[in-house]
Structure formats: structure tokens, C-alpha cells
Amino acid sequence: MRFFRSLIPAVLLLLWAVPASGAEVLTMTCPVCDHVDVAGRGMEPNATLTLTITDVKSGQTVLPETRITTDSSGSFSREFDMDLAKHPALLGNLYEQNGSTLVLAAHANASAPAHCRRDASLPYTGSRAGLSAGAAGGLLVLGVGLVTRRRAGSAA
């Protein structure tokens, strides 16, 4: 019995030291090409949070610090207009700051749907296929002719 009593402080210390895992969830979806839907749940009820969205490719902030307020169940859902042809890959950051202490941080990625037109891709800089294909075809015919002629000459 004494052994178990001596374990109680150690167990309490372990329980106190193990960090609690949060159930906060941040999601970003891009169902169409002109906006992004951002939703969160599992947050503190009626909390004021800050959301930023950054273009992954360029690092440009496409949605500056925007205040979000959760409802009484700790959820929110917002839609932000955005040109997903210019910004096809996004990173959302949601945080709550209490003075100088970061209390909550959640991150989510989103990609534009495949059917969204993208900015112009790089121009083709390879060789022109017409001249190369003609030269290759001519060399192939010449090679086949030489092989056929050689075989015909060695058979005679």
C-alpha cells in the first residue's frame, strides 16, 4: 500500500506535464475559381481569432490579417473572394493572440480546382518539330535503303 501512495505524486506530475491535444480544426476548400471557403470548429466559443491566407508559390499575403469570431459552439464559416488562377495554392493560418502569447495556431492548405484557368505557362523553347521530323524520316529511309541494298549485294 505504501508503494502505491508513493506513486501518486509521480502520476499526478505526469498528468500535469502531458500537454492536452486540441480538437481545433481549420479547413479551406476551393469549390470554384473565384473564392475560397474557410471553416473552423472545435475552437473556444465566441472567440475572436485572426486569419491570414498566403500564396504558397510566391509567399504573397492574399488575405491580410482578418478578424474571425466563432459562434457559441466554437465554429465559423466564411467565404473570401480570391482569383485562384493567380493563387492556385494557398496556406491559411488561424491564430489567437493574448497579449504577446500565441494561444492557438491552426494551419490548412488548399488548391484551386483543376478546371480553373491558370496564368500563362512558359513558352515552348524546344526545337521546331517539322524540320527535325523531316530530317529524321529522311535519314531513316536512307538507312533502310542502305541495309536493303547491302543485303541484296551479299546474297548475289
Accessible surface in RSA format (square Angstrom, percent):
REM  Atomic radii and reference values for relative SASA: ProtOr
REM  Chains: A
REM  Algorithm: Lee & Richards
REM  Probe-radius: 1.40
REM  Slices: 20
REM RES _ NUM      All-atoms   Total-Side   Main-Chain    Non-polar    All polar
REM                ABS   REL    ABS   REL    ABS   REL    ABS   REL    ABS   REL
RES MET A   1   164.18  85.0 125.71  83.2  38.47  91.6 106.72  90.7  57.46  76.1
RES ARG A   2   210.25  88.3 203.80 103.9   6.45  15.4  76.27 104.2 133.98  81.2
RES PHE A   3   134.29  67.2 126.28  78.2   8.01  20.9 131.77  79.9   2.52   7.2
RES PHE A   4   133.82  67.0 131.83  81.7   1.99   5.2 131.98  80.0   1.85   5.3
RES ARG A   5   158.86  66.7 150.30  76.6   8.57  20.4  46.65  63.8 112.22  68.0
RES SER A   6    74.78  63.2  50.66  67.6  24.12  55.6  50.25 107.0  24.53  34.4
RES LEU A   7    71.29  39.7  71.29  51.0   0.00   0.0  71.29  50.1   0.00   0.0
RES ILE A   8    97.81  55.7  95.69  71.3   2.12   5.1  97.81  70.4   0.00   0.0
RES PRO A   9    85.06  62.0  76.09  69.4   8.97  32.6  80.66  66.6   4.40  27.3
RES ALA A  10    49.40  45.4  42.18  65.1   7.21  16.4  47.70  67.2   1.70   4.5
RES VAL A  11    73.56  48.4  73.45  66.5   0.11   0.3  73.56  63.9   0.00   0.0
RES LEU A  12   107.61  59.9 103.73  74.2   3.88   9.7 104.08  73.1   3.53   9.5
RES LEU A  13   112.69  62.8 108.48  77.6   4.21  10.6 112.09  78.7   0.60   1.6
RES LEU A  14   116.66  65.0 116.53  83.4   0.13   0.3 116.66  81.9   0.00   0.0
RES LEU A  15   125.23  69.7 108.46  77.6  16.78  42.2 108.84  76.4  16.40  44.1
RES TRP A  16   201.19  80.7 174.70  84.6  26.48  62.2 153.52  81.9  47.66  77.3
RES ALA A  17    61.49  56.5  35.77  55.2  25.72  58.5  41.21  58.0  20.28  53.7
RES VAL A  18    96.83  63.7  83.71  75.8  13.12  31.6  85.61  74.4  11.22  30.4
RES PRO A  19   116.02  84.6  93.87  85.6  22.16  80.5 104.27  86.1  11.75  73.0
RES ALA A  20   103.50  95.2  66.31 102.3  37.19  84.6  75.90 106.9  27.60  73.1
RES SER A  21   111.40  94.1  78.57 104.9  32.83  75.6  51.47 109.6  59.94  84.0
RES GLY A  22    56.28  69.4   0.00   N/A  56.28  69.4  20.40  56.0  35.87  80.3
RES ALA A  23    79.14  72.8  60.87  93.9  18.27  41.6  70.11  98.7   9.03  23.9
RES GLU A  24    70.75  40.6  48.44  36.6  22.31  53.1   3.41   6.6  67.33  55.0
RES VAL A  25    50.51  33.2  46.93  42.5   3.58   8.6  50.43  43.8   0.08   0.2
RES LEU A  26    15.61   8.7   0.42   0.3  15.19  38.2   0.42   0.3  15.19  40.9
RES THR A  27    60.90  43.3  58.16  59.0   2.74   6.5  48.24  64.8  12.66  19.1
RES MET A  28    12.55   6.5   0.00   0.0  12.55  29.9   0.10   0.1  12.45  16.5
RES THR A  29    76.24  54.2  72.50  73.5   3.74   8.9  65.76  88.3  10.48  15.8
RES CYS A  30    13.79  10.4   0.20   0.2  13.59  31.9   0.48   1.2  13.32  14.4
RES PRO A  31    72.04  52.5  45.79  41.7  26.25  95.4  58.16  48.0  13.88  86.3
RES VAL A  32    65.05  42.8  65.05  58.9   0.00   0.0  65.05  56.5   0.00   0.0
RES CYS A  33    40.24  30.4  34.35  38.3   5.89  13.8  25.70  65.1  14.53  15.7
RES ASP A  34    90.72  63.5  86.24  85.8   4.48  10.6  39.60  93.2  51.11  51.0
RES HIS A  35    24.68  13.5  24.68  17.2   0.00   0.0  17.56  18.1   7.13   8.3
RES VAL A  36     0.00   0.0   0.00   0.0   0.00   0.0   0.00   0.0   0.00   0.0
RES ASP A  37    43.05  30.2  41.59  41.4   1.46   3.5  20.29  47.8  22.76  22.7
RES VAL A  38     0.25   0.2   0.00   0.0   0.25   0.6   0.00   0.0   0.25   0.7
RES ALA A  39    35.94  33.0  35.40  54.6   0.54   1.2  35.60  50.1   0.34   0.9
RES GLY A  40     5.20   6.4   0.00   N/A   5.20   6.4   2.77   7.6   2.43   5.4
RES ARG A  41   138.68  58.2 138.68  70.7   0.00   0.0  49.65  67.9  89.03  54.0
RES GLY A  42    41.06  50.6   0.00   N/A  41.06  50.6  23.68  65.0  17.38  38.9
RES MET A  43    10.13   5.2   0.04   0.0  10.09  24.0   2.05   1.7   8.08  10.7
RES GLU A  44   111.38  63.9  98.69  74.7  12.69  30.2  36.16  69.9  75.22  61.4
RES PRO A  45    70.40  51.3  61.00  55.6   9.40  34.2  61.00  50.4   9.40  58.4
RES ASN A  46   103.32  71.3  81.39  78.7  21.93  52.8  26.37  63.5  76.96  74.4
RES ALA A  47     7.09   6.5   1.00   1.5   6.08  13.8   7.09  10.0   0.00   0.0
RES THR A  48    72.33  51.4  57.46  58.3  14.86  35.4  33.84  45.4  38.49  58.2
RES LEU A  49     1.29   0.7   0.97   0.7   0.31   0.8   1.29   0.9   0.00   0.0
RES THR A  50     6.35   4.5   6.35   6.4   0.00   0.0   1.59   2.1   4.76   7.2
RES LEU A  51     0.00   0.0   0.00   0.0   0.00   0.0   0.00   0.0   0.00   0.0
RES THR A  52    20.31  14.4  20.31  20.6   0.00   0.0  14.10  18.9   6.21   9.4
RES ILE A  53     0.00   0.0   0.00   0.0   0.00   0.0   0.00   0.0   0.00   0.0
RES THR A  54    29.12  20.7  29.12  29.5   0.00   0.0  18.88  25.4  10.24  15.5
RES ASP A  55     4.76   3.3   4.71   4.7   0.05   0.1   0.00   0.0   4.76   4.7
RES VAL A  56    86.01  56.6  61.52  55.7  24.49  59.0  67.22  58.4  18.79  51.0
RES LYS A  57   182.98  89.3 147.52  90.5  35.46  84.4  99.02  89.1  83.96  89.4
RES SER A  58    77.26  65.3  37.26  49.7  40.00  92.2  47.11 100.3  30.15  42.2
RES GLY A  59    50.19  61.9   0.00   N/A  50.19  61.9  28.57  78.4  21.62  48.4
RES GLN A  60    99.04  55.4  89.17  65.2   9.87  23.5  35.48  75.5  63.56  48.2
RES THR A  61    73.97  52.6  53.98  54.7  19.99  47.6  25.88  34.8  48.09  72.7
RES VAL A  62    30.67  20.2   4.21   3.8  26.47  63.8   8.68   7.5  21.99  59.7
RES LEU A  63    23.35  13.0  23.35  16.7   0.00   0.0  23.35  16.4   0.00   0.0
RES PRO A  64    89.77  65.4  88.68  80.8   1.09   4.0  89.77  74.1   0.00   0.0
RES GLU A  65   121.55  69.8  93.69  70.9  27.86  66.3  29.70  57.4  91.85  75.0
RES THR A  66    28.63  20.4  24.89  25.2   3.74   8.9  22.71  30.5   5.92   9.0
RES ARG A  67   159.36  66.9 145.03  73.9  14.33  34.1  54.87  75.0 104.49  63.3
RES ILE A  68     1.20   0.7   0.98   0.7   0.22   0.5   1.20   0.9   0.00   0.0
RES THR A  69    89.04  63.3  67.61  68.5  21.43  51.1  46.28  62.2  42.76  64.6
RES THR A  70     3.06   2.2   0.00   0.0   3.06   7.3   0.06   0.1   3.00   4.5
RES ASP A  71    71.88  50.3  62.76  62.5   9.12  21.6  41.66  98.0  30.22  30.1
RES SER A  72    90.46  76.4  72.67  97.0  17.79  41.0  38.54  82.1  51.93  72.7
RES SER A  73    82.13  69.4  54.09  72.2  28.03  64.6  52.51 111.8  29.61  41.5
RES GLY A  74     0.00   0.0   0.00   N/A   0.00   0.0   0.00   0.0   0.00   0.0
RES SER A  75    32.53  27.5  32.01  42.7   0.52   1.2  19.39  41.3  13.14  18.4
RES PHE A  76    17.44   8.7   4.56   2.8  12.89  33.5  14.69   8.9   2.76   7.9
RES SER A  77    91.50  77.3  64.81  86.5  26.70  61.5  34.15  72.7  57.35  80.3
RES ARG A  78    98.47  41.3  90.39  46.1   8.08  19.2  36.62  50.0  61.85  37.5
RES GLU A  79   107.44  61.7  81.65  61.8  25.79  61.4  22.39  43.3  85.06  69.4
RES PHE A  80    17.77   8.9  15.29   9.5   2.49   6.5  17.77  10.8   0.00   0.0
RES ASP A  81   126.18  88.4 100.05  99.6  26.13  61.8  35.80  84.3  90.38  90.1
RES MET A  82    16.89   8.7   6.16   4.1  10.74  25.6  15.20  12.9   1.70   2.3
RES ASP A  83    57.60  40.3  46.96  46.7  10.64  25.2  29.69  69.9  27.90  27.8
RES LEU A  84     0.17   0.1   0.17   0.1   0.00   0.0   0.17   0.1   0.00   0.0
RES ALA A  85     6.05   5.6   3.69   5.7   2.36   5.4   3.69   5.2   2.36   6.3
RES LYS A  86   126.77  61.8 112.47  69.0  14.31  34.1  55.16  49.7  71.61  76.3
RES HIS A  87    24.23  13.2  24.23  16.8   0.00   0.0  10.56  10.9  13.66  15.9
RES PRO A  88    31.68  23.1  30.22  27.6   1.46   5.3  30.22  25.0   1.46   9.1
RES ALA A  89    34.10  31.4  33.99  52.5   0.11   0.2  33.99  47.9   0.11   0.3
RES LEU A  90     0.87   0.5   0.30   0.2   0.57   1.4   0.30   0.2   0.57   1.5
RES LEU A  91    58.96  32.8  58.96  42.2   0.00   0.0  58.96  41.4   0.00   0.0
RES GLY A  92     0.00   0.0   0.00   N/A   0.00   0.0   0.00   0.0   0.00   0.0
RES ASN A  93    32.18  22.2  32.18  31.1   0.00   0.0  10.68  25.7  21.50  20.8
RES LEU A  94     0.73   0.4   0.00   0.0   0.73   1.8   0.00   0.0   0.73   2.0
RES TYR A  95    42.81  20.0  42.81  24.4   0.00   0.0  33.11  24.9   9.71  12.0
RES GLU A  96    36.53  21.0  35.47  26.8   1.06   2.5   5.56  10.8  30.97  25.3
RES GLN A  97   104.05  58.2  74.25  54.3  29.80  70.9  15.93  33.9  88.12  66.8
RES ASN A  98   106.62  73.5  96.95  93.7   9.67  23.3  12.43  29.9  94.19  91.0
RES GLY A  99    70.43  86.9   0.00   N/A  70.43  86.9  45.46 124.8  24.97  55.9
RES SER A 100   111.83  94.5  79.16 105.7  32.66  75.2  50.68 107.9  61.15  85.7
RES THR A 101    84.80  60.3  80.74  81.9   4.06   9.7  54.56  73.3  30.24  45.7
RES LEU A 102   102.34  57.0  77.60  55.5  24.74  62.2  77.60  54.5  24.74  66.6
RES VAL A 103    84.16  55.4  51.45  46.6  32.71  78.8  56.19  48.8  27.96  75.8
RES LEU A 104    22.34  12.4  18.27  13.1   4.07  10.2  22.34  15.7   0.00   0.0
RES ALA A 105    51.44  47.3  22.78  35.2  28.66  65.2  22.78  32.1  28.66  75.9
RES ALA A 106    12.82  11.8   7.77  12.0   5.05  11.5  12.82  18.1   0.00   0.0
RES HIS A 107   118.62  64.8  91.43  63.6  27.19  69.6  71.93  74.1  46.69  54.3
RES ALA A 108    14.85  13.7   6.22   9.6   8.63  19.6  14.85  20.9   0.00   0.0
RES ASN A 109   111.78  77.1  88.46  85.5  23.32  56.1  28.44  68.4  83.34  80.6
RES ALA A 110    10.12   9.3   0.79   1.2   9.32  21.2   8.68  12.2   1.44   3.8
RES SER A 111    83.57  70.6  65.37  87.2  18.19  41.9  34.77  74.0  48.80  68.4
RES ALA A 112     8.38   7.7   0.00   0.0   8.38  19.1   0.00   0.0   8.38  22.2
RES PRO A 113    25.98  18.9  13.91  12.7  12.07  43.9  25.98  21.5   0.00   0.0
RES ALA A 114   102.15  93.9  69.62 107.4  32.53  74.0  73.47 103.5  28.68  76.0
RES HIS A 115   134.66  73.6 101.17  70.3  33.49  85.7  85.47  88.1  49.19  57.2
RES CYS A 116     5.18   3.9   0.20   0.2   4.98  11.7   1.11   2.8   4.07   4.4
RES ARG A 117   172.24  72.3 157.87  80.5  14.37  34.2  84.40 115.3  87.85  53.2
RES ARG A 118   112.80  47.4  93.06  47.4  19.74  47.0  49.37  67.5  63.43  38.4
RES ASP A 119    83.36  58.4  69.02  68.7  14.33  33.9  36.21  85.2  47.15  47.0
RES ALA A 120   105.31  96.8  63.96  98.7  41.35  94.1  75.11 105.8  30.20  80.0
RES SER A 121   102.09  86.3  74.86  99.9  27.23  62.7  52.16 111.1  49.93  70.0
RES LEU A 122   165.34  92.1 146.17 104.6  19.16  48.2 147.05 103.3  18.29  49.2
RES PRO A 123   105.46  76.9  87.35  79.6  18.11  65.8  98.27  81.1   7.19  44.7
RES TYR A 124   164.57  76.8 135.62  77.2  28.95  75.3 112.87  84.8  51.70  63.7
RES THR A 125   126.75  90.2  90.90  92.1  35.86  85.5  64.59  86.8  62.17  94.0
RES GLY A 126    35.82  44.2   0.00   N/A  35.82  44.2  25.49  69.9  10.34  23.2
RES SER A 127    82.58  69.8  61.31  81.8  21.27  49.0  48.40 103.1  34.18  47.9
RES ARG A 128   177.07  74.3 170.20  86.8   6.87  16.3  76.83 105.0 100.24  60.7
RES ALA A 129    77.31  71.1  65.79 101.5  11.52  26.2  71.06 100.1   6.25  16.5
RES GLY A 130    60.26  74.3   0.00   N/A  60.26  74.3  44.21 121.3  16.05  36.0
RES LEU A 131   152.10  84.7 141.78 101.4  10.31  25.9 147.35 103.5   4.74  12.8
RES SER A 132    57.18  48.3  47.10  62.9  10.08  23.2  35.05  74.6  22.13  31.0
RES ALA A 133    65.19  59.9  48.49  74.8  16.70  38.0  55.94  78.8   9.25  24.5
RES GLY A 134    48.86  60.3   0.00   N/A  48.86  60.3  38.16 104.7  10.70  24.0
RES ALA A 135    57.85  53.2  43.46  67.1  14.39  32.7  54.96  77.4   2.89   7.7
RES ALA A 136    60.97  56.1  50.89  78.5  10.08  22.9  56.06  78.9   4.91  13.0
RES GLY A 137    33.01  40.7   0.00   N/A  33.01  40.7  31.93  87.6   1.08   2.4
RES GLY A 138    42.25  52.1   0.00   N/A  42.25  52.1  35.21  96.6   7.03  15.8
RES LEU A 139   125.68  70.0 117.00  83.7   8.68  21.8 117.50  82.5   8.19  22.0
RES LEU A 140   124.36  69.3 118.46  84.7   5.90  14.8 123.71  86.9   0.65   1.7
RES VAL A 141   111.29  73.2 106.65  96.6   4.64  11.2 109.06  94.8   2.24   6.1
RES LEU A 142   107.62  59.9 102.62  73.4   5.00  12.6 107.36  75.4   0.26   0.7
RES GLY A 143    30.24  37.3   0.00   N/A  30.24  37.3  29.80  81.8   0.44   1.0
RES VAL A 144    89.37  58.8  86.36  78.2   3.00   7.2  88.96  77.3   0.41   1.1
RES GLY A 145    38.63  47.6   0.00   N/A  38.63  47.6  33.49  91.9   5.14  11.5
RES LEU A 146   102.46  57.1  98.06  70.2   4.40  11.1  98.32  69.0   4.14  11.1
RES VAL A 147    79.71  52.5  77.47  70.1   2.24   5.4  79.67  69.2   0.04   0.1
RES THR A 148    83.33  59.3  79.91  81.0   3.42   8.2  67.92  91.2  15.41  23.3
RES ARG A 149   179.97  75.6 170.96  87.1   9.02  21.5  55.67  76.1 124.30  75.3
RES ARG A 150   193.83  81.4 183.14  93.4  10.69  25.5  65.84  90.0 127.99  77.6
RES ARG A 151   172.98  72.6 168.06  85.7   4.91  11.7  56.80  77.6 116.17  70.4
RES ALA A 152    65.53  60.3  48.11  74.2  17.42  39.6  57.26  80.6   8.27  21.9
RES GLY A 153    54.31  67.0   0.00   N/A  54.31  67.0  35.80  98.2  18.51  41.5
RES SER A 154    95.85  81.0  56.67  75.6  39.18  90.3  50.04 106.6  45.81  64.2
RES ALA A 155    90.35  83.1  49.20  75.9  41.15  93.6  59.93  84.4  30.42  80.6
RES ALA A 156   121.36 111.6  53.78  83.0  67.58 153.7  77.91 109.7  43.45 115.1
END  Absolute sums over single chains surface
CHAIN  1 A    11477.9       9092.0       2385.9       7320.0       4157.9
END  Absolute sums over all chains
TOTAL         11477.9       9092.0       2385.9       7320.0       4157.9
